[in-house]
Amino acid sequence: EQGMEVLVPSDESSAFWNALMDAGAQPVGLGARDTLRLEAGMNLYGSELNEAVSPFEANMGTTVKLDERDFIGAAALREQLRSGGLLRQIGVLLVGKGVLRANYSVFSEGELVGEVTSGAYSPTLQMGIGLAQVESFSKDMNVEIRGRHHPIEAVTPAFIRRGRAIYKQLID
């Protein structure tokens, strides 16, 4: 999607807003922004990223260069890679009707393996989508919504690019 963010002095904000509306601009809220970033598989700080989540658990390992230099936290990241046991961020598709939301429990073959970190209805795919951090995944996965288990599919975390579905099944 095309868009921009603009910062203006507070005393000029009303006039700027009115000029944009007069020119035909379409405002969107955080829900629209969140749906677009989720369809693109992009992380949100406070959801997929926080102080307790390793960049390797948020599909951001390529941004960390452990061999090139030393930095605060490098030793801890090296130890995480050495010891293993990291969570994996995956995309999930809700099979059937409904919407995925953050903190829903994710099960694989009947065992609790993680949770949904972000979820929304995708108007492009016309289904519930989400990002989840899990210990493992399988073909037999579900999510708990209000005490009931609903099937989900594990897919690559980016769902849409240029208005087309790009995700792939993680298990055939």
C-alpha positions in Angstrom: 0.0 0.0 0.0 1.1 3.5 -0.7 1.1 5.9 2.2 3.2 8.2 4.4 3.5 9.6 7.8 3.7 13.4 8.3 4.8 15.3 11.4 3.6 18.9 11.7 3.7 21.5 14.5 0.6 21.1 16.6 -0.6 24.6 15.9 -0.6 23.8 12.2 -2.1 20.3 12.4 -5.8 21.3 12.0 -5.2 23.3 8.9 -3.0 20.6 7.4 -5.6 17.9 8.2 -8.4 20.0 6.6 -6.2 20.7 3.5 -5.7 16.9 3.1 -9.4 16.2 3.4 -10.2 18.9 0.9 -7.7 17.4 -1.5 -9.5 14.0 -1.2 -7.1 12.1 1.1 -8.6 9.1 2.8 -7.8 8.7 6.6 -7.2 5.3 8.0 -7.0 4.2 11.6 -4.7 1.8 13.5 -6.8 -1.2 12.6 -6.2 -0.6 8.9 -2.5 -0.1 9.5 -2.3 -3.2 11.7 -4.1 -5.3 9.0 -1.7 -4.2 6.3 1.4 -4.8 8.4 0.1 -8.2 9.4 -0.7 -9.2 5.8 2.9 -8.2 4.9 4.2 -10.3 7.8 5.8 -7.4 9.6 6.5 -7.4 13.3 5.1 -4.9 15.8 6.9 -3.9 18.9 5.0 -5.0 21.9 3.5 -7.9 20.0 6.2 -9.9 18.1 9.1 -7.9 19.5 10.0 -6.9 23.1 12.9 -7.2 25.5 12.2 -10.9 26.1 12.0 -11.9 22.4 15.3 -12.7 20.6 15.7 -11.3 17.1 16.1 -15.0 16.0 12.6 -15.7 17.4 11.1 -12.8 15.5 12.5 -13.7 12.0 15.0 -10.9 12.3 18.2 -13.0 12.5 19.5 -11.6 9.3 19.7 -8.2 10.9 22.2 -9.5 13.5 25.8 -9.8 12.5 27.5 -11.8 15.3 30.7 -12.5 13.4 31.5 -8.9 12.3 31.7 -7.1 15.6 31.0 -7.2 19.3 28.1 -5.3 20.8 26.0 -5.3 24.0 24.0 -8.5 24.0 26.1 -10.3 21.4 27.3 -12.9 23.9 23.7 -13.7 25.0 22.6 -14.1 21.4 25.6 -16.4 20.6 24.6 -18.5 23.7 20.9 -18.6 22.5 22.1 -20.0 19.1 24.5 -22.4 20.8 22.0 -23.8 23.3 18.9 -23.9 20.9 15.4 -24.1 22.2 14.3 -20.8 20.6 10.8 -20.2 19.6 9.9 -19.9 15.9 7.7 -17.2 14.4 5.2 -18.6 11.9 2.2 -17.4 10.0 -1.1 -19.1 10.8 -4.4 -19.3 8.8 -7.6 -19.9 10.6 -9.6 -22.7 8.9 -13.2 -21.6 8.8 -14.8 -18.5 10.1 -13.4 -16.3 12.9 -10.6 -13.9 13.7 -7.3 -14.7 15.4 -6.2 -12.4 18.3 -3.1 -12.0 20.3 -2.5 -14.4 23.3 -4.7 -17.2 21.9 -3.0 -20.5 22.8 -1.6 -22.6 19.9 -1.6 -26.4 20.0 0.3 -28.9 17.8 -0.8 -32.5 18.0 -2.7 -31.7 21.2 0.2 -30.1 23.0 0.5 -26.4 23.9 3.4 -25.1 21.8 3.0 -21.3 21.8 0.6 -18.4 21.2 -0.7 -16.0 18.6 1.2 -12.7 18.9 -1.0 -10.8 16.4 -4.1 -11.6 14.5 -6.8 -10.0 12.3 -9.2 -10.6 9.5 -7.5 -10.3 6.1 -9.8 -8.6 3.6 -7.5 -9.7 0.8 -7.5 -13.4 1.7 -11.0 -13.2 3.3 -9.9 -15.3 6.3 -8.4 -14.9 9.8 -4.6 -14.7 9.7 -2.0 -14.3 12.4 1.6 -14.5 13.5 2.5 -17.0 16.3 5.6 -17.8 18.2 5.8 -21.6 18.7 8.1 -24.3 19.9 7.1 -26.6 17.1 4.5 -27.0 14.4 2.8 -29.8 12.6 0.0 -30.6 10.1 -2.4 -31.1 13.1 -2.6 -27.6 14.7 -5.3 -25.6 16.3 -5.9 -22.5 18.3 -8.1 -22.1 21.4 -10.7 -19.4 21.1 -13.1 -18.9 24.0 -12.6 -22.5 25.2 -13.0 -24.1 21.8 -10.3 -25.4 19.5 -10.3 -24.3 15.9 -8.0 -25.7 13.2 -5.2 -23.6 11.8 -2.6 -24.1 9.1 1.1 -23.2 9.6 2.4 -21.0 6.8 5.3 -18.7 6.0 4.9 -15.4 7.9 4.3 -13.1 5.0 0.8 -13.5 3.6 0.4 -10.8 0.9 2.6 -8.9 -1.4 1.3 -6.5 -4.1 -2.2 -7.6 -3.5 -1.5 -11.3 -4.0 -1.1 -14.3 -1.7 2.5 -15.3 -1.3 2.4 -17.5 1.8 3.5 -21.2 1.5 2.5 -24.2 3.7 5.2 -25.1 6.2 4.0 -28.7 6.3 2.9 -30.6 3.1 
